[in-house]
């Protein structure tokens, strides 16, 4: 099955975390603040 977009392996712990971070960064209500938080801890 072909589709456009990014695929995450949410059955894998790291893949699950990556998916949640990516979606959180794009979220219209919290995306900007969440991205700033990530910058502050890196």
PDB file as gemmi writes it, atoms N, CA and C in Angstrom:
CRYST1    1.000    1.000    1.000  90.00  90.00  90.00 P 1                      
ATOM      1  N   UNK A   1       0.846  -1.175   0.000  1.00  0.00           N  
ATOM      2  CA  UNK A   1       0.000   0.000   0.000  1.00  0.00           C  
ATOM      3  C   UNK A   1       0.888   1.233   0.000  1.00  0.00           C  
ATOM      4  N   UNK A   2       0.702   2.115  -0.958  1.00  0.00           N  
ATOM      5  CA  UNK A   2       1.495   3.337  -1.034  1.00  0.00           C  
ATOM      6  C   UNK A   2       0.679   4.536  -0.576  1.00  0.00           C  
ATOM      7  N   UNK A   3       1.326   5.434   0.134  1.00  0.00           N  
ATOM      8  CA  UNK A   3       0.675   6.660   0.587  1.00  0.00           C  
ATOM      9  C   UNK A   3       1.724   7.751   0.700  1.00  0.00           C  
ATOM     10  N   UNK A   4       1.269   8.979   0.751  1.00  0.00           N  
ATOM     11  CA  UNK A   4       2.171  10.104   0.969  1.00  0.00           C  
ATOM     12  C   UNK A   4       2.204  10.399   2.456  1.00  0.00           C  
ATOM     13  N   UNK A   5       3.372  10.687   2.971  1.00  0.00           N  
ATOM     14  CA  UNK A   5       3.497  11.023   4.379  1.00  0.00           C  
ATOM     15  C   UNK A   5       4.614  10.233   5.030  1.00  0.00           C  
ATOM     16  N   UNK A   6       4.682  10.353   6.325  1.00  0.00           N  
ATOM     17  CA  UNK A   6       5.722   9.708   7.099  1.00  0.00           C  
ATOM     18  C   UNK A   6       5.128   8.527   7.849  1.00  0.00           C  
ATOM     19  N   UNK A   7       5.863   7.442   7.905  1.00  0.00           N  
ATOM     20  CA  UNK A   7       5.396   6.243   8.593  1.00  0.00           C  
ATOM     21  C   UNK A   7       6.212   6.068   9.878  1.00  0.00           C  
ATOM     22  N   UNK A   8       5.541   5.726  10.948  1.00  0.00           N  
ATOM     23  CA  UNK A   8       6.196   5.483  12.229  1.00  0.00           C  
ATOM     24  C   UNK A   8       5.876   4.073  12.694  1.00  0.00           C  
ATOM     25  N   UNK A   9       6.843   3.421  13.300  1.00  0.00           N  
ATOM     26  CA  UNK A   9       6.634   2.097  13.875  1.00  0.00           C  
ATOM     27  C   UNK A   9       6.231   2.289  15.334  1.00  0.00           C  
ATOM     28  N   UNK A  10       4.934   2.407  15.577  1.00  0.00           N  
ATOM     29  CA  UNK A  10       4.450   2.667  16.934  1.00  0.00           C  
ATOM     30  C   UNK A  10       4.425   1.406  17.794  1.00  0.00           C  
ATOM     31  N   UNK A  11       4.807   0.267  17.221  1.00  0.00           N  
ATOM     32  CA  UNK A  11       4.974  -0.949  18.005  1.00  0.00           C  
ATOM     33  C   UNK A  11       6.342  -0.980  18.673  1.00  0.00           C  
ATOM     34  N   UNK A  12       7.190  -0.061  18.270  1.00  0.00           N  
ATOM     35  CA  UNK A  12       8.531   0.090  18.822  1.00  0.00           C  
ATOM     36  C   UNK A  12       8.520   1.294  19.765  1.00  0.00           C  
ATOM     37  N   UNK A  13       9.141   1.188  20.925  1.00  0.00           N  
ATOM     38  CA  UNK A  13       9.098   2.278  21.913  1.00  0.00           C  
ATOM     39  C   UNK A  13       9.634   3.593  21.348  1.00  0.00           C  
ATOM     40  N   UNK A  14      10.770   3.542  20.667  1.00  0.00           N  
ATOM     41  CA  UNK A  14      11.346   4.772  20.120  1.00  0.00           C  
ATOM     42  C   UNK A  14      10.477   5.326  18.996  1.00  0.00           C  
ATOM     43  N   UNK A  15       9.952   4.467  18.157  1.00  0.00           N  
ATOM     44  CA  UNK A  15       9.066   4.908  17.083  1.00  0.00           C  
ATOM     45  C   UNK A  15       7.821   5.581  17.623  1.00  0.00           C  
ATOM     46  N   UNK A  16       7.274   5.037  18.697  1.00  0.00           N  
ATOM     47  CA  UNK A  16       6.099   5.620  19.345  1.00  0.00           C  
ATOM     48  C   UNK A  16       6.411   7.016  19.866  1.00  0.00           C  
ATOM     49  N   UNK A  17       7.573   7.160  20.501  1.00  0.00           N  
ATOM     50  CA  UNK A  17       7.985   8.468  21.025  1.00  0.00           C  
ATOM     51  C   UNK A  17       8.191   9.470  19.884  1.00  0.00           C  
ATOM     52  N   UNK A  18       8.832   9.043  18.811  1.00  0.00           N  
ATOM     53  CA  UNK A  18       9.064   9.932  17.669  1.00  0.00           C  
ATOM     54  C   UNK A  18       7.748  10.426  17.080  1.00  0.00           C  
ATOM     55  N   UNK A  19       6.781   9.529  16.946  1.00  0.00           N  
ATOM     56  CA  UNK A  19       5.475   9.906  16.396  1.00  0.00           C  
ATOM     57  C   UNK A  19       4.798  10.940  17.281  1.00  0.00           C  
ATOM     58  N   UNK A  20       4.823  10.736  18.588  1.00  0.00           N  
ATOM     59  CA  UNK A  20       4.177  11.673  19.503  1.00  0.00           C  
ATOM     60  C   UNK A  20       4.851  13.033  19.493  1.00  0.00           C  
ATOM     61  N   UNK A  21       6.164  13.049  19.414  1.00  0.00           N  
ATOM     62  CA  UNK A  21       6.890  14.320  19.367  1.00  0.00           C  
ATOM     63  C   UNK A  21       6.567  15.072  18.080  1.00  0.00           C  
ATOM     64  N   UNK A  22       6.584  14.350  16.960  1.00  0.00           N  
ATOM     65  CA  UNK A  22       6.294  14.986  15.667  1.00  0.00           C  
ATOM     66  C   UNK A  22       4.892  15.595  15.652  1.00  0.00           C  
ATOM     67  N   UNK A  23       3.902  14.841  16.116  1.00  0.00           N  
ATOM     68  CA  UNK A  23       2.531  15.346  16.126  1.00  0.00           C  
ATOM     69  C   UNK A  23       2.360  16.488  17.131  1.00  0.00           C  
ATOM     70  N   UNK A  24       3.052  16.412  18.260  1.00  0.00           N  
ATOM     71  CA  UNK A  24       2.964  17.481  19.257  1.00  0.00           C  
ATOM     72  C   UNK A  24       3.532  18.783  18.712  1.00  0.00           C  
ATOM     73  N   UNK A  25       4.626  18.691  17.962  1.00  0.00           N  
ATOM     74  CA  UNK A  25       5.223  19.893  17.373  1.00  0.00           C  
ATOM     75  C   UNK A  25       4.296  20.546  16.358  1.00  0.00           C  
ATOM     76  N   UNK A  26       3.465  19.759  15.687  1.00  0.00           N  
ATOM     77  CA  UNK A  26       2.550  20.285  14.663  1.00  0.00           C  
ATOM     78  C   UNK A  26       1.196  20.705  15.226  1.00  0.00           C  
ATOM     79  N   UNK A  27       0.934  20.412  16.484  1.00  0.00           N  
ATOM     80  CA  UNK A  27      -0.379  20.692  17.071  1.00  0.00           C  
ATOM     81  C   UNK A  27      -0.618  22.199  17.107  1.00  0.00           C  
ATOM     82  N   UNK A  28      -1.782  22.658  16.624  1.00  0.00           N  
ATOM     83  CA  UNK A  28      -2.034  24.105  16.540  1.00  0.00           C  
ATOM     84  C   UNK A  28      -2.078  24.818  17.892  1.00  0.00           C  
ATOM     85  N   UNK A  29      -2.447  24.131  18.951  1.00  0.00           N  
ATOM     86  CA  UNK A  29      -2.557  24.796  20.256  1.00  0.00           C  
ATOM     87  C   UNK A  29      -1.264  24.748  21.060  1.00  0.00           C  
ATOM     88  N   UNK A  30      -0.491  23.677  20.947  1.00  0.00           N  
ATOM     89  CA  UNK A  30       0.690  23.525  21.800  1.00  0.00           C  
ATOM     90  C   UNK A  30       2.005  23.432  21.035  1.00  0.00           C  
ATOM     91  N   UNK A  31       1.937  23.408  19.709  1.00  0.00           N  
ATOM     92  CA  UNK A  31       3.130  23.169  18.893  1.00  0.00           C  
ATOM     93  C   UNK A  31       4.286  24.108  19.163  1.00  0.00           C  
ATOM     94  N   UNK A  32       4.018  25.390  19.195  1.00  0.00           N  
ATOM     95  CA  UNK A  32       5.090  26.370  19.388  1.00  0.00           C  
ATOM     96  C   UNK A  32       5.732  26.217  20.768  1.00  0.00           C  
ATOM     97  N   UNK A  33       4.905  26.124  21.798  1.00  0.00           N  
ATOM     98  CA  UNK A  33       5.429  25.991  23.159  1.00  0.00           C  
ATOM     99  C   UNK A  33       6.174  24.666  23.335  1.00  0.00           C  
ATOM    100  N   UNK A  34       5.649  23.606  22.739  1.00  0.00           N  
ATOM    101  CA  UNK A  34       6.301  22.301  22.843  1.00  0.00           C  
ATOM    102  C   UNK A  34       7.663  22.318  22.152  1.00  0.00           C  
ATOM    103  N   UNK A  35       7.737  22.952  20.993  1.00  0.00           N  
ATOM    104  CA  UNK A  35       9.001  23.059  20.272  1.00  0.00           C  
ATOM    105  C   UNK A  35      10.022  23.843  21.090  1.00  0.00           C  
ATOM    106  N   UNK A  36       9.589  24.912  21.730  1.00  0.00           N  
ATOM    107  CA  UNK A  36      10.489  25.685  22.594  1.00  0.00           C  
ATOM    108  C   UNK A  36      10.967  24.842  23.774  1.00  0.00           C  
ATOM    109  N   UNK A  37      10.079  24.033  24.327  1.00  0.00           N  
ATOM    110  CA  UNK A  37      10.452  23.132  25.417  1.00  0.00           C  
ATOM    111  C   UNK A  37      11.539  22.163  24.955  1.00  0.00           C  
ATOM    112  N   UNK A  38      11.353  21.568  23.777  1.00  0.00           N  
ATOM    113  CA  UNK A  38      12.352  20.630  23.259  1.00  0.00           C  
ATOM    114  C   UNK A  38      13.704  21.315  23.083  1.00  0.00           C  
ATOM    115  N   UNK A  39      13.697  22.544  22.593  1.00  0.00           N  
ATOM    116  CA  UNK A  39      14.947  23.286  22.426  1.00  0.00           C  
ATOM    117  C   UNK A  39      15.617  23.526  23.775  1.00  0.00           C  
ATOM    118  N   UNK A  40      14.808  23.772  24.806  1.00  0.00           N  
ATOM    119  CA  UNK A  40      15.365  24.087  26.124  1.00  0.00           C  
ATOM    120  C   UNK A  40      16.015  22.881  26.798  1.00  0.00           C  
ATOM    121  N   UNK A  41      15.633  21.684  26.409  1.00  0.00           N  
ATOM    122  CA  UNK A  41      16.206  20.495  27.053  1.00  0.00           C  
ATOM    123  C   UNK A  41      17.264  19.811  26.188  1.00  0.00           C  
ATOM    124  N   UNK A  42      17.533  20.370  25.021  1.00  0.00           N  
ATOM    125  CA  UNK A  42      18.541  19.728  24.161  1.00  0.00           C  
ATOM    126  C   UNK A  42      19.868  20.438  24.226  1.00  0.00           C  
TER     127      UNK A  42                                                      
END                                                                             
